[in-house]
Amino acid sequence: MRTSHGDAGKESILLIADSESNADMLYATGLFVPDPFTYLKVDGKSLVMMSDLEIDRAREQSKVDEIVSLADYIERAQKNNAKTGSDLVNAISELLHEREVRSVLVPNQFPLGYADQLRGKGFKVQSKEDPFWDERPLKTDSEIAAISEVSRHTEDALRMAIGILSDARIKDGFLYGPEGLISSEYIRKKLHIYLLERDCTAQHTIVAGGIQACDPHNCGYGPLCPGEPIILDLFPKSNKTGYFADITRTVVKGPVVDSFRRMYDAVLEGQEMALSQVGAGIDGQEIHSRVEQVFDSRGYQTGTKNNRMQGFFHGTGHGFGLEIHEPPRISNVPQVLHAGHVVTVEPGLYYPEMRAGVRIEDDVVVTESGSINLTQLEKVFEV
C-alpha cells in the first residue's frame, strides 16, 4: 500500500508504541523499550524520537538511521505556542512539519487518541492491513538463527519435563516424584524455571492430562495420572532477541491402552504427511485438508457431541517469530506459503468421551524445495 504525502511526495510511516509488547516496533527498531516512543520513516530513512531516559541507550542499540530528542521537540512545540494535544503529539507534530510530512501510514492497532489529535492538527492518518511490515513474515537467516536458539532451550526443557514423568512412580492412581505428588502446576513451574535460567520467558504453558487435554488451550491443573495422555505445549520467548519457539509433545506414563496409541499414531501420521507437503507455493489449505483426510480415513470424525467439540477442530499450523501467532496460517482458509516463512505443524485429536487429547508440534522453515524442520526433539508416546 502506497500513499501520497503532499507536495514533498514522501512515503512516511509512523509508529507510537513500546517495543516490549509491540512486535512491529521491535522489528523496526531492534530495541527493547517498556514505554511508548515514536518511530518515523521518511524516504527510506528511519528515526526514533526518545526521552532523555532512553536516548543514549537508543544511540548504542537501535538499528535506525537517526535518533532525536523528545525533549527538544517538546520545547519547540512550547515555543510555537501549541495549544492543543499532548506533549508527545505536539512534539510529533513539530517533527512531521520539520520533515515536510503531511500524511502518515500507521498500523491497524495505532492508538485512536493519537490519530484523532494528529488529524486535528491537519495531518492525514491512514491505517494499513496486517502484516504492517510486508517483509516481516519472511524470516532472514539471522531471525531463523534466533528462533533455532530458543528452540534448543525449549527442547531441552521438554526433555527435562518428560524425564520427570518417565521417572515418576505410580501410587494410588497418581504420579509421584522425589518432591511428592506431580501436578500440572509442578511440571509447569519446572519448565518455567529451567527456561528463565537460560534467559527465556514462558507463559501459559500447557501441561494438560486426561479430560483437560481435550480443550487445546487449557493450561492444565491438578495431579497428573498414569495411563492418560499428557499434552506438553511450550512456547517461550527469548529475552535476548524477542523471538519465540513453539513445540508440543504428548506422552503417557504407564501402560498405554490401544485406543490411545491408535490416536497418537493417527496424529503422528497426519503430522508427517503435513511436514512432507510444506514448501514454497503450496496452499496451506491443501495441507490442512489432507490432514483432515488422514483422520477421516482412520475413523476420527470432527464435530459437536454432547455440546463439546471433538476430533480435529483447529488449524494445522501458524506462523510465528516476534509474536507467537503471525501470518501465515495452515488452516481451512486459503493462504500460500513462501520461502522464508517459519510455521508450526501441529495437528491434534481431542475426544472428551475418551478423556484424551493428542497433539504433536514441530517448527519448520519453508524453502523453495520444501522445508527444514527446526525441531530436533524426539517423539515418544509412552515414557
C-alpha positions as a Markdown table, in Angstrom:
| # | Residue | x | y | z |
|---|---|---|---|---|
| 1 | Met | 0.0 | 0.0 | 0.0 |
| 2 | Arg | 1.4 | 3.4 | -1.0 |
| 3 | Thr | 0.2 | 6.8 | -0.2 |
| 4 | Ser | 0.9 | 10.4 | -1.3 |
| 5 | His | 2.3 | 12.9 | 1.2 |
| 6 | Gly | 1.6 | 16.3 | -0.2 |
| 7 | Asp | 4.0 | 18.4 | -2.3 |
| 8 | Ala | 7.1 | 16.7 | -0.8 |
| 9 | Gly | 5.9 | 13.4 | -2.2 |
| 10 | Lys | 7.3 | 11.5 | 0.8 |
| 11 | Glu | 6.3 | 8.0 | 1.8 |
| 12 | Ser | 6.0 | 8.2 | 5.6 |
| 13 | Ile | 5.4 | 5.6 | 8.3 |
| 14 | Leu | 4.6 | 6.5 | 11.9 |
| 15 | Leu | 4.5 | 4.2 | 14.9 |
| 16 | Ile | 3.9 | 5.2 | 18.6 |
| 17 | Ala | 4.2 | 2.2 | 20.8 |
| 18 | Asp | 6.5 | 0.4 | 23.3 |
| 19 | Ser | 8.6 | -2.4 | 21.8 |
| 20 | Glu | 8.3 | -4.7 | 24.8 |
| 21 | Ser | 4.8 | -5.7 | 23.7 |
| 22 | Asn | 4.5 | -4.3 | 20.1 |
| 23 | Ala | 6.3 | -6.6 | 17.7 |
| 24 | Asp | 6.1 | -4.2 | 14.8 |
| 25 | Met | 8.0 | -1.6 | 16.8 |
| 26 | Leu | 10.6 | -4.1 | 18.0 |
| 27 | Tyr | 11.0 | -5.3 | 14.4 |
| 28 | Ala | 11.6 | -1.7 | 13.2 |
| 29 | Thr | 14.0 | -0.6 | 15.9 |
| 30 | Gly | 15.7 | -3.7 | 17.3 |
| 31 | Leu | 15.4 | -2.0 | 20.7 |
| 32 | Phe | 13.5 | -3.2 | 23.8 |
| 33 | Val | 11.8 | -0.2 | 25.4 |
| 34 | Pro | 9.0 | -0.6 | 28.0 |
| 35 | Asp | 7.3 | 2.8 | 27.4 |
| 36 | Pro | 5.7 | 4.2 | 24.2 |
| 37 | Phe | 8.1 | 6.1 | 21.9 |
| 38 | Thr | 8.0 | 7.4 | 18.3 |
| 39 | Tyr | 9.3 | 5.8 | 15.1 |
| 40 | Leu | 9.2 | 7.7 | 11.8 |
| 41 | Lys | 10.3 | 6.6 | 8.4 |
| 42 | Val | 10.6 | 9.1 | 5.6 |
| 43 | Asp | 12.1 | 8.4 | 2.1 |
| 44 | Gly | 13.5 | 5.2 | 3.3 |
| 45 | Lys | 15.3 | 6.8 | 6.3 |
| 46 | Ser | 14.2 | 5.8 | 9.8 |
| 47 | Leu | 14.4 | 7.6 | 13.1 |
| 48 | Val | 13.2 | 7.3 | 16.7 |
| 49 | Met | 12.3 | 10.2 | 19.0 |
| 50 | Met | 13.4 | 9.2 | 22.5 |
| 51 | Ser | 13.1 | 10.5 | 26.0 |
| 52 | Asp | 16.2 | 11.6 | 28.0 |
| 53 | Leu | 15.9 | 8.3 | 29.9 |
| 54 | Glu | 16.4 | 6.2 | 26.8 |
| 55 | Ile | 18.2 | 8.3 | 24.2 |
| 56 | Asp | 21.8 | 7.2 | 25.0 |
| 57 | Arg | 20.8 | 3.6 | 25.0 |
| 58 | Ala | 19.0 | 4.0 | 21.7 |
| 59 | Arg | 22.1 | 5.5 | 20.2 |
| 60 | Glu | 24.0 | 2.4 | 21.1 |
| 61 | Gln | 21.4 | -0.3 | 20.5 |
| 62 | Ser | 18.8 | 0.8 | 17.9 |
| 63 | Lys | 19.2 | -0.1 | 14.3 |
| 64 | Val | 17.5 | 3.1 | 13.0 |
| 65 | Asp | 19.3 | 5.8 | 11.0 |
| 66 | Glu | 18.8 | 8.7 | 13.3 |
| 67 | Ile | 18.0 | 9.4 | 17.0 |
| 68 | Val | 16.3 | 12.7 | 18.0 |
| 69 | Ser | 15.4 | 14.1 | 21.4 |
| 70 | Leu | 11.8 | 14.1 | 22.5 |
| 71 | Ala | 12.6 | 16.9 | 25.0 |
| 72 | Asp | 13.9 | 19.1 | 22.2 |
| 73 | Tyr | 10.7 | 18.8 | 20.1 |
| 74 | Ile | 8.5 | 19.4 | 23.2 |
| 75 | Glu | 10.4 | 22.6 | 23.8 |
| 76 | Arg | 10.0 | 23.6 | 20.1 |
| 77 | Ala | 6.2 | 23.0 | 20.4 |
| 78 | Gln | 6.0 | 25.1 | 23.6 |
| 79 | Lys | 7.9 | 28.0 | 21.9 |
| 80 | Asn | 5.5 | 27.8 | 19.0 |
| 81 | Asn | 2.6 | 28.1 | 21.4 |
| 82 | Ala | 1.0 | 24.7 | 20.8 |
| 83 | Lys | -2.4 | 25.0 | 22.5 |
| 84 | Thr | -4.0 | 21.6 | 21.9 |
| 85 | Gly | -2.8 | 18.0 | 22.2 |
| 86 | Ser | -0.5 | 16.2 | 24.5 |
| 87 | Asp | 3.2 | 17.0 | 24.8 |
| 88 | Leu | 4.0 | 13.8 | 22.8 |
| 89 | Val | 1.7 | 14.6 | 19.9 |
| 90 | Asn | 2.8 | 18.2 | 19.9 |
| 91 | Ala | 6.4 | 17.0 | 19.6 |
| 92 | Ile | 5.5 | 14.6 | 16.8 |
| 93 | Ser | 3.7 | 17.5 | 15.0 |
| 94 | Glu | 6.8 | 19.6 | 15.2 |
| 95 | Leu | 8.9 | 16.6 | 13.8 |
| 96 | Leu | 6.5 | 16.0 | 11.0 |
| 97 | His | 6.4 | 19.7 | 10.0 |
| 98 | Glu | 10.2 | 19.7 | 10.0 |
| 99 | Arg | 10.4 | 16.7 | 7.7 |
| 100 | Glu | 7.7 | 18.1 | 5.4 |
| 101 | Val | 5.3 | 15.2 | 6.1 |
| 102 | Arg | 1.6 | 15.8 | 5.9 |
| 103 | Ser | 0.3 | 12.2 | 5.7 |
| 104 | Val | 1.4 | 9.1 | 7.7 |
| 105 | Leu | 0.8 | 5.4 | 7.3 |
| 106 | Val | 0.1 | 3.7 | 10.7 |
| 107 | Pro | -0.6 | 0.1 | 11.8 |
| 108 | Asn | -4.2 | -1.1 | 12.4 |
| 109 | Gln | -3.6 | -1.0 | 16.2 |
| 110 | Phe | -2.4 | 2.6 | 16.2 |
| 111 | Pro | -4.0 | 4.4 | 19.2 |
| 112 | Leu | -7.2 | 6.2 | 18.2 |
| 113 | Gly | -6.5 | 9.1 | 20.6 |
| 114 | Tyr | -3.1 | 9.9 | 18.9 |
| 115 | Ala | -4.7 | 9.5 | 15.4 |
| 116 | Asp | -7.5 | 12.0 | 16.4 |
| 117 | Gln | -5.0 | 14.5 | 17.8 |
| 118 | Leu | -2.9 | 14.3 | 14.6 |
| 119 | Arg | -5.9 | 14.7 | 12.4 |
| 120 | Gly | -7.0 | 17.7 | 14.5 |
| 121 | Lys | -3.6 | 19.3 | 13.6 |
| 122 | Gly | -4.2 | 18.8 | 9.9 |
| 123 | Phe | -2.3 | 15.5 | 9.3 |
| 124 | Lys | -3.7 | 12.7 | 7.2 |
| 125 | Val | -3.6 | 9.4 | 9.1 |
| 126 | Gln | -4.1 | 6.1 | 7.2 |
| 127 | Ser | -4.0 | 2.6 | 8.5 |
| 128 | Lys | -2.5 | -0.5 | 6.8 |
| 129 | Glu | -3.8 | -4.0 | 7.0 |
| 130 | Asp | -1.7 | -6.6 | 8.8 |
| 131 | Pro | 1.1 | -7.5 | 8.3 |
| 132 | Phe | 2.2 | -3.9 | 8.7 |
| 133 | Trp | 5.7 | -4.7 | 7.6 |
| 134 | Asp | 5.3 | -6.7 | 4.4 |
| 135 | Glu | 8.7 | -8.4 | 4.8 |
| 136 | Arg | 8.2 | -9.4 | 8.5 |
| 137 | Pro | 6.6 | -12.8 | 7.8 |
| 138 | Leu | 9.6 | -13.8 | 5.6 |
| 139 | Lys | 12.4 | -14.5 | 8.1 |
| 140 | Thr | 16.1 | -13.7 | 7.4 |
| 141 | Asp | 18.9 | -16.1 | 8.3 |
| 142 | Ser | 19.6 | -14.2 | 11.5 |
| 143 | Glu | 16.0 | -14.4 | 12.5 |
| 144 | Ile | 15.9 | -18.2 | 11.8 |
| 145 | Ala | 19.1 | -18.5 | 13.9 |
| 146 | Ala | 17.4 | -16.7 | 16.8 |
| 147 | Ile | 14.4 | -19.0 | 16.5 |
| 148 | Ser | 16.7 | -22.0 | 16.4 |
| 149 | Glu | 18.5 | -20.8 | 19.6 |
| 150 | Val | 15.3 | -20.6 | 21.6 |
| 151 | Ser | 14.1 | -23.8 | 20.1 |
| 152 | Arg | 17.1 | -25.7 | 21.6 |
| 153 | His | 16.3 | -24.3 | 25.0 |
| 154 | Thr | 12.6 | -25.3 | 24.5 |
| 155 | Glu | 13.6 | -28.9 | 23.5 |
| 156 | Asp | 15.9 | -29.3 | 26.5 |
| 157 | Ala | 13.2 | -28.0 | 28.8 |
| 158 | Leu | 10.7 | -30.5 | 27.5 |
| 159 | Arg | 13.2 | -33.3 | 27.7 |
| 160 | Met | 13.6 | -32.4 | 31.4 |
| 161 | Ala | 9.9 | -32.4 | 32.0 |
| 162 | Ile | 9.4 | -35.7 | 30.1 |
| 163 | Gly | 12.2 | -37.1 | 32.2 |
| 164 | Ile | 10.4 | -36.2 | 35.4 |
| 165 | Leu | 7.3 | -38.0 | 34.1 |
| 166 | Ser | 9.3 | -41.0 | 33.0 |
| 167 | Asp | 11.0 | -41.4 | 36.4 |
| 168 | Ala | 7.8 | -40.9 | 38.3 |
| 169 | Arg | 6.4 | -43.8 | 40.4 |
| 170 | Ile | 2.7 | -44.7 | 40.4 |
| 171 | Lys | 0.8 | -44.7 | 43.7 |
| 172 | Asp | -3.0 | -44.7 | 44.3 |
| 173 | Gly | -3.7 | -43.7 | 40.7 |
| 174 | Phe | -1.3 | -40.6 | 40.7 |
| 175 | Leu | 2.2 | -39.8 | 39.7 |
| 176 | Tyr | 4.8 | -39.1 | 42.4 |
| 177 | Gly | 8.4 | -37.8 | 42.3 |
| 178 | Pro | 11.1 | -37.1 | 44.9 |
| 179 | Glu | 9.2 | -33.9 | 45.9 |
| 180 | Gly | 5.8 | -35.7 | 46.2 |
| 181 | Leu | 2.7 | -35.6 | 44.0 |
| 182 | Ile | 3.4 | -34.5 | 40.5 |
| 183 | Ser | 0.8 | -31.9 | 39.2 |
| 184 | Ser | 0.4 | -29.8 | 36.1 |
| 185 | Glu | 1.5 | -26.8 | 38.2 |
| 186 | Tyr | 4.6 | -28.6 | 39.3 |
| 187 | Ile | 5.8 | -29.5 | 35.8 |
| 188 | Arg | 4.9 | -26.0 | 34.5 |
| 189 | Lys | 7.0 | -24.4 | 37.3 |
| 190 | Lys | 9.9 | -26.7 | 36.5 |
| 191 | Leu | 9.7 | -25.7 | 32.8 |
| 192 | His | 9.5 | -22.0 | 33.5 |
| 193 | Ile | 12.4 | -22.0 | 36.0 |
| 194 | Tyr | 14.5 | -24.0 | 33.5 |
| 195 | Leu | 13.9 | -21.5 | 30.8 |
| 196 | Leu | 14.4 | -18.4 | 33.0 |
| 197 | Glu | 17.8 | -19.8 | 33.8 |
| 198 | Arg | 18.5 | -19.7 | 30.0 |
| 199 | Asp | 17.2 | -16.2 | 29.6 |
| 200 | Cys | 13.8 | -17.2 | 28.1 |
| 201 | Thr | 10.3 | -16.5 | 29.4 |
| 202 | Ala | 7.4 | -18.9 | 29.1 |
| 203 | Gln | 3.8 | -18.0 | 29.9 |
| 204 | His | 0.6 | -20.0 | 29.8 |
| 205 | Thr | 2.5 | -23.2 | 29.2 |
| 206 | Ile | 0.2 | -26.2 | 28.7 |
| 207 | Val | 0.6 | -29.3 | 30.9 |
| 208 | Ala | -2.8 | -30.9 | 30.5 |
| 209 | Gly | -3.7 | -34.5 | 31.0 |
| 210 | Gly | -6.9 | -36.5 | 30.6 |
| 211 | Ile | -10.1 | -34.6 | 30.0 |
| 212 | Gln | -8.2 | -31.3 | 30.3 |
| 213 | Ala | -6.2 | -32.1 | 27.2 |
| 214 | Cys | -9.5 | -32.1 | 25.2 |
| 215 | Asp | -9.5 | -28.3 | 25.4 |
| 216 | Pro | -6.4 | -27.3 | 23.3 |
| 217 | His | -5.7 | -24.1 | 25.2 |
| 218 | Asn | -6.4 | -25.5 | 28.7 |
| 219 | Cys | -3.2 | -24.9 | 30.7 |
| 220 | Gly | -3.9 | -27.9 | 32.9 |
| 221 | Tyr | -4.2 | -28.1 | 36.7 |
| 222 | Gly | -4.1 | -30.6 | 39.5 |
| 223 | Pro | -2.5 | -34.1 | 39.9 |
| 224 | Leu | -1.3 | -35.9 | 36.8 |
| 225 | Cys | -2.3 | -39.6 | 36.4 |
| 226 | Pro | -0.7 | -42.6 | 34.8 |
| 227 | Gly | -2.2 | -44.2 | 31.7 |
| 228 | Glu | -3.6 | -40.9 | 30.3 |
| 229 | Pro | -2.1 | -38.7 | 27.5 |
| 230 | Ile | -0.5 | -35.5 | 28.8 |
| 231 | Ile | 0.0 | -32.7 | 26.4 |
| 232 | Leu | 3.1 | -30.5 | 26.9 |
| 233 | Asp | 2.9 | -27.4 | 24.8 |
| 234 | Leu | 5.8 | -25.0 | 25.4 |
| 235 | Phe | 6.1 | -21.6 | 23.6 |
| 236 | Pro | 8.8 | -19.4 | 25.3 |
| 237 | Lys | 10.3 | -16.1 | 24.1 |
| 238 | Ser | 13.9 | -15.3 | 24.2 |
| 239 | Asn | 14.6 | -12.3 | 26.5 |
| 240 | Lys | 17.6 | -11.6 | 24.4 |
| 241 | Thr | 16.1 | -11.5 | 20.9 |
| 242 | Gly | 12.4 | -11.4 | 21.4 |
| 243 | Tyr | 11.8 | -14.5 | 19.2 |
| 244 | Phe | 9.6 | -17.4 | 20.1 |
| 245 | Ala | 9.7 | -21.2 | 19.7 |
| 246 | Asp | 6.6 | -23.4 | 19.8 |
| 247 | Ile | 6.9 | -27.1 | 20.4 |
| 248 | Thr | 4.4 | -29.7 | 21.6 |
| 249 | Arg | 4.7 | -33.3 | 22.7 |
| 250 | Thr | 2.2 | -35.8 | 24.1 |
| 251 | Val | 3.3 | -38.5 | 26.5 |
| 252 | Val | 1.8 | -41.2 | 28.7 |
| 253 | Lys | 3.4 | -42.5 | 31.8 |
| 254 | Gly | 2.5 | -46.1 | 32.3 |
| 255 | Pro | 0.9 | -48.7 | 30.1 |
| 256 | Val | -0.9 | -47.3 | 27.1 |
| 257 | Val | -4.3 | -48.6 | 26.0 |
| 258 | Asp | -4.7 | -49.4 | 22.4 |
| 259 | Ser | -7.3 | -46.7 | 21.8 |
| 260 | Phe | -4.8 | -44.0 | 22.9 |
| 261 | Arg | -2.0 | -45.5 | 20.9 |
| 262 | Arg | -4.1 | -45.5 | 17.8 |
| 263 | Met | -5.0 | -41.9 | 18.3 |
| 264 | Tyr | -1.3 | -41.0 | 18.7 |
| 265 | Asp | -0.3 | -42.9 | 15.6 |
| 266 | Ala | -3.0 | -41.1 | 13.6 |
| 267 | Val | -1.8 | -37.7 | 14.8 |
| 268 | Leu | 1.8 | -38.7 | 14.0 |
| 269 | Glu | 0.8 | -39.9 | 10.5 |
| 270 | Gly | -1.1 | -36.6 | 9.9 |
| 271 | Gln | 1.9 | -34.5 | 11.0 |
| 272 | Glu | 4.4 | -36.5 | 9.0 |
| 273 | Met | 2.1 | -36.1 | 5.9 |
| 274 | Ala | 1.8 | -32.3 | 6.5 |
| 275 | Leu | 5.6 | -31.9 | 7.0 |
| 276 | Ser | 6.2 | -33.7 | 3.7 |
| 277 | Gln | 3.8 | -31.2 | 1.9 |
| 278 | Val | 5.2 | -27.9 | 3.3 |
| 279 | Gly | 7.0 | -25.9 | 0.6 |
| 280 | Ala | 7.0 | -22.6 | -1.3 |
| 281 | Gly | 4.0 | -22.1 | -3.5 |
| 282 | Ile | 1.9 | -24.7 | -1.6 |
| 283 | Asp | -1.5 | -23.5 | -0.3 |
| 284 | Gly | -1.8 | -24.2 | 3.4 |
| 285 | Gln | -5.5 | -25.0 | 2.9 |
| 286 | Glu | -4.5 | -28.0 | 0.8 |
| 287 | Ile | -2.1 | -29.3 | 3.6 |
| 288 | His | -4.9 | -28.8 | 6.2 |
| 289 | Ser | -7.4 | -30.7 | 4.0 |
| 290 | Arg | -5.0 | -33.6 | 3.6 |
| 291 | Val | -4.6 | -33.9 | 7.4 |
| 292 | Glu | -8.3 | -34.0 | 7.7 |
| 293 | Gln | -8.4 | -36.8 | 5.1 |
| 294 | Val | -5.9 | -38.8 | 7.1 |
| 295 | Phe | -8.0 | -38.5 | 10.2 |
| 296 | Asp | -11.2 | -39.3 | 8.4 |
| 297 | Ser | -9.7 | -42.4 | 6.8 |
| 298 | Arg | -8.8 | -43.7 | 10.3 |
| 299 | Gly | -12.3 | -43.1 | 11.5 |
| 300 | Tyr | -11.7 | -39.9 | 13.6 |
| 301 | Gln | -14.6 | -37.7 | 13.0 |
| 302 | Thr | -14.8 | -34.0 | 13.8 |
| 303 | Gly | -17.9 | -32.2 | 15.1 |
| 304 | Thr | -20.0 | -31.5 | 18.2 |
| 305 | Lys | -21.1 | -34.2 | 20.5 |
| 306 | Asn | -22.7 | -33.7 | 23.9 |
| 307 | Asn | -22.3 | -30.0 | 23.4 |
| 308 | Arg | -18.5 | -30.3 | 23.1 |
| 309 | Met | -16.2 | -30.2 | 20.1 |
| 310 | Gln | -14.3 | -33.3 | 19.3 |
| 311 | Gly | -11.9 | -34.5 | 16.6 |
| 312 | Phe | -9.6 | -32.1 | 14.8 |
| 313 | Phe | -11.1 | -28.6 | 15.2 |
| 314 | His | -8.1 | -26.2 | 14.9 |
| 315 | Gly | -5.7 | -25.3 | 12.2 |
| 316 | Thr | -2.7 | -27.4 | 11.2 |
| 317 | Gly | -0.2 | -24.6 | 11.8 |
| 318 | His | 0.6 | -20.9 | 12.1 |
| 319 | Gly | 3.5 | -18.6 | 11.5 |
| 320 | Phe | 5.5 | -17.2 | 14.4 |
| 321 | Gly | 8.5 | -15.1 | 15.2 |
| 322 | Leu | 8.4 | -11.9 | 17.3 |
| 323 | Glu | 4.8 | -13.0 | 18.1 |
| 324 | Ile | 3.6 | -16.4 | 18.9 |
| 325 | His | 0.9 | -16.1 | 16.2 |
| 326 | Glu | 1.8 | -14.4 | 12.9 |
| 327 | Pro | 0.9 | -14.9 | 9.3 |
| 328 | Pro | 0.7 | -17.3 | 7.5 |
| 329 | Arg | -1.8 | -19.9 | 8.6 |
| 330 | Ile | -2.1 | -23.5 | 7.6 |
| 331 | Ser | -5.8 | -23.9 | 8.0 |
| 332 | Asn | -9.1 | -24.1 | 6.2 |
| 333 | Val | -8.5 | -20.6 | 4.8 |
| 334 | Pro | -6.5 | -20.4 | 1.6 |
| 335 | Gln | -3.0 | -19.0 | 2.2 |
| 336 | Val | 0.0 | -19.7 | 0.0 |
| 337 | Leu | 3.3 | -20.4 | 1.7 |
| 338 | His | 6.5 | -18.6 | 0.6 |
| 339 | Ala | 10.2 | -19.4 | 1.2 |
| 340 | Gly | 11.2 | -17.7 | 4.4 |
| 341 | His | 8.0 | -18.4 | 6.3 |
| 342 | Val | 8.5 | -20.1 | 9.7 |
| 343 | Val | 5.5 | -22.1 | 10.7 |
| 344 | Thr | 4.3 | -24.7 | 13.2 |
| 345 | Val | 2.9 | -28.1 | 12.0 |
| 346 | Glu | 0.6 | -29.2 | 14.9 |
| 347 | Pro | -2.3 | -31.5 | 14.1 |
| 348 | Gly | -4.3 | -32.9 | 17.0 |
| 349 | Leu | -7.2 | -35.1 | 18.0 |
| 350 | Tyr | -9.4 | -34.5 | 21.1 |
| 351 | Tyr | -12.2 | -36.8 | 22.3 |
| 352 | Pro | -13.9 | -35.8 | 25.7 |
| 353 | Glu | -15.7 | -39.1 | 25.8 |
| 354 | Met | -12.3 | -40.9 | 25.8 |
| 355 | Arg | -10.9 | -38.3 | 28.2 |
| 356 | Ala | -7.9 | -37.9 | 25.9 |
| 357 | Gly | -6.3 | -35.4 | 23.6 |
| 358 | Val | -3.1 | -35.8 | 21.5 |
| 359 | Arg | -1.1 | -33.0 | 19.7 |
| 360 | Ile | 2.4 | -33.1 | 18.2 |
| 361 | Glu | 4.0 | -29.8 | 17.1 |
| 362 | Asp | 7.3 | -29.1 | 15.2 |
| 363 | Asp | 8.6 | -25.8 | 13.8 |
| 364 | Val | 9.7 | -25.6 | 10.2 |
| 365 | Val | 11.2 | -23.2 | 7.7 |
| 366 | Val | 9.6 | -23.0 | 4.3 |
| 367 | Thr | 12.1 | -23.3 | 1.5 |
| 368 | Glu | 11.9 | -23.3 | -2.3 |
| 369 | Ser | 12.4 | -27.0 | -2.4 |
| 370 | Gly | 10.3 | -28.0 | 0.6 |
| 371 | Ser | 11.1 | -27.3 | 4.3 |
| 372 | Ile | 13.6 | -27.6 | 7.0 |
| 373 | Asn | 12.4 | -28.9 | 10.4 |
| 374 | Leu | 14.0 | -26.8 | 13.1 |
| 375 | Thr | 12.7 | -29.2 | 15.9 |
| 376 | Gln | 15.1 | -32.0 | 16.9 |
| 377 | Leu | 13.1 | -33.3 | 19.9 |
| 378 | Glu | 12.3 | -37.0 | 19.7 |
| 379 | Lys | 8.7 | -38.1 | 19.5 |
| 380 | Val | 8.0 | -40.8 | 22.1 |
| 381 | Phe | 4.5 | -41.6 | 23.4 |
| 382 | Glu | 5.0 | -44.0 | 26.3 |
| 383 | Val | 7.6 | -42.9 | 28.8 |
